Amino acid sequence: MFSNNLSSIEGVSVYAIISLIIFVTFFIGITIWVIKADKNYLNHMENLPLENDNQDITILESNK
C-alpha cells in the first residue's frame, strides 16, 4: 500500500537520502560531543537526580 503511494511521488529517493544524512550527522555530532564533554559536567549531571532527592529529604527531616 505505502509503496504504491510513494512510487507516485517524483524524486522520493531524495527524501530517503536526506533523512539518512540527517540521521548520521546527528549521531556523529552526539558522539563527538560525548567524547569531548567535560567529565566533571557529566558526573554532575549523572548524580543530579540523586543529589536533589537527598537534599529534599534533608530539608523535610529538618522541618519536623
C-alpha positions in Angstrom: 0.0 0.0 0.0 2.7 2.5 1.0 5.0 1.6 -1.8 2.2 2.4 -4.4 1.7 5.8 -2.8 5.4 6.5 -2.6 6.2 5.4 -6.1 3.8 8.0 -7.5 5.9 10.9 -5.9 8.6 12.3 -8.1 12.1 12.3 -6.6 11.0 10.3 -3.5 14.5 8.8 -3.3 15.9 12.3 -2.4 13.9 12.2 0.9 15.5 8.9 1.9 19.0 10.2 1.2 18.3 13.5 3.1 16.8 11.5 6.1 19.9 9.3 6.2 22.3 12.2 6.1 20.4 14.0 8.9 20.3 10.8 11.0 24.1 10.1 10.5 25.0 13.7 11.1 23.0 13.8 14.3 24.6 10.7 15.8 28.1 11.7 14.7 27.6 15.0 16.4 26.3 13.4 19.6 29.2 11.0 19.6 31.7 13.9 19.2 30.0 15.8 22.0 30.2 12.9 24.4 33.8 12.3 23.7 34.7 16.0 24.1 32.4 16.7 27.0 33.8 17.7 30.4 33.8 14.6 32.6 33.0 16.7 35.7 29.9 18.1 34.0 28.8 14.6 33.0 29.4 13.3 36.6 27.4 16.2 38.0 24.5 15.6 35.6 24.6 11.9 36.3 24.3 12.4 40.1 21.9 15.3 39.9 18.7 13.4 40.5 20.2 11.6 43.5 21.6 14.8 45.0 18.2 16.6 44.7 16.4 13.7 46.4 19.0 13.7 49.3 18.6 17.4 49.7 14.9 17.3 49.7 14.9 14.5 52.3 17.3 16.5 54.5 15.1 19.6 54.2 12.0 17.6 55.1 13.7 16.0 58.0 14.9 19.3 59.4 11.4 20.7 59.3 10.0 18.0 61.6 
